[in-house]
Amino acid sequence: MSDERSETVELAYIGRALHRLTNEVASLRDDMNVLTAMVLRVDNTVTRVLDELRAMHTQYARLAERVRVLEDHNPPPKSA
């Protein structure tokens, strides 16, 4: 019913297939390491940008408070 030739698999063929699979897995592992490093770098960048934004907000609030104090001491002249 079935051709005996099509059912025979050579050990060398299996070896080559396993070698190809091993190389592909190693390549995927390398890709995963690169992508993980990229994500970690972006995450660190976002964290630093957020820290900088908070610092700028604090700086702006301090400046706004100084301007308020100056305006309270020197009110603008009333227009006639």
C-alpha positions in Angstrom: 0.0 0.0 0.0 2.7 2.5 0.9 6.0 2.9 -0.8 8.7 1.7 1.5 11.1 4.3 0.1 9.0 7.3 1.2 8.9 5.9 4.8 12.7 5.6 5.1 14.4 8.6 6.7 18.2 8.7 6.8 20.0 9.6 9.9 22.1 12.2 8.0 18.9 14.0 7.0 17.8 14.1 10.7 21.2 15.4 11.7 21.1 18.2 9.1 17.6 19.1 10.2 18.6 19.2 13.8 21.6 21.3 12.9 19.4 23.8 11.0 17.0 24.0 14.0 19.8 24.5 16.4 21.1 27.4 14.3 17.7 28.9 14.0 17.1 28.7 17.8 20.5 30.4 18.4 19.6 33.1 16.0 16.3 33.7 17.7 18.0 33.8 21.0 20.4 36.5 19.8 17.5 38.4 18.3 15.7 38.2 21.7 18.7 39.5 23.5 19.0 42.4 21.2 15.3 43.3 21.5 15.4 43.0 25.3 18.4 45.4 25.4 16.5 47.8 23.2 13.4 47.7 25.4 15.5 48.2 28.5 17.3 51.2 27.0 13.9 52.8 25.9 12.5 52.1 29.4 15.5 53.8 31.0 15.2 56.7 28.6 11.5 57.2 29.5 12.4 57.1 33.2 15.1 59.7 32.8 12.7 61.9 30.7 10.1 61.6 33.4 12.6 62.6 36.0 13.7 65.6 33.9 10.0 66.6 33.4 9.4 66.5 37.1 12.5 68.6 37.8 11.4 71.2 35.2 7.9 71.3 36.7 9.5 72.0 40.1 11.7 74.7 38.6 8.8 76.3 36.9 6.7 76.3 40.1 9.6 77.9 42.0 9.9 80.6 39.3 6.2 81.2 39.3 6.2 81.7 43.0 9.1 84.2 42.7 7.1 86.1 40.1 4.1 86.1 42.4 6.1 87.6 45.2 7.5 90.3 42.9 4.0 91.2 41.6 2.7 91.4 45.2 5.5 93.9 46.2 5.3 95.9 43.0 1.7 95.9 41.7 1.2 97.1 38.1 0.2 100.7 37.8 -3.5 101.4 37.4 -4.5 102.6 34.0 -6.5 105.9 33.9 
